């Protein structure tokens, strides 16, 4: 049986809406974590609020450890976050 080669494609950081964090706080965390302009960070936070979740950043698979560190930072800030394959 031929072996299957795993494709390690891009990954993304998905932030979920929750009942605990105010949009202003989420905006500040996104801006500080990713270096986004406050307007861009607010747009992300607003989409999280409206759609229930939003993909705020994507990475090549080789940067998985960087994405995991960022995820941990966001989780420690109180956000609900998941790394997903794209």
ChimeraX attribute file (.defattr): number of C-alpha atoms within 10 A of each C-alpha:
attribute: neighborCount
match mode: 1-to-1
recipient: residues
	/A:1	3
	/A:2	4
	/A:3	5
	/A:4	6
	/A:5	6
	/A:6	6
	/A:7	7
	/A:8	11
	/A:9	11
	/A:10	15
	/A:11	20
	/A:12	20
	/A:13	22
	/A:14	18
	/A:15	27
	/A:16	18
	/A:17	22
	/A:18	15
	/A:19	6
	/A:20	8
	/A:21	13
	/A:22	12
	/A:23	17
	/A:24	12
	/A:25	15
	/A:26	24
	/A:27	22
	/A:28	17
	/A:29	20
	/A:30	21
	/A:31	19
	/A:32	13
	/A:33	14
	/A:34	12
	/A:35	12
	/A:36	16
	/A:37	14
	/A:38	14
	/A:39	11
	/A:40	14
	/A:41	23
	/A:42	20
	/A:43	13
	/A:44	23
	/A:45	28
	/A:46	19
	/A:47	18
	/A:48	21
	/A:49	19
	/A:50	11
	/A:51	11
	/A:52	12
	/A:53	19
	/A:54	20
	/A:55	19
	/A:56	16
	/A:57	13
	/A:58	17
	/A:59	16
	/A:60	14
	/A:61	17
	/A:62	12
	/A:63	12
	/A:64	15
	/A:65	10
	/A:66	12
	/A:67	21
	/A:68	14
	/A:69	11
	/A:70	17
	/A:71	21
	/A:72	15
	/A:73	15
	/A:74	20
	/A:75	14
	/A:76	10
	/A:77	13
	/A:78	15
	/A:79	20
	/A:80	16
	/A:81	20
	/A:82	18
	/A:83	18
	/A:84	12
	/A:85	14
	/A:86	14
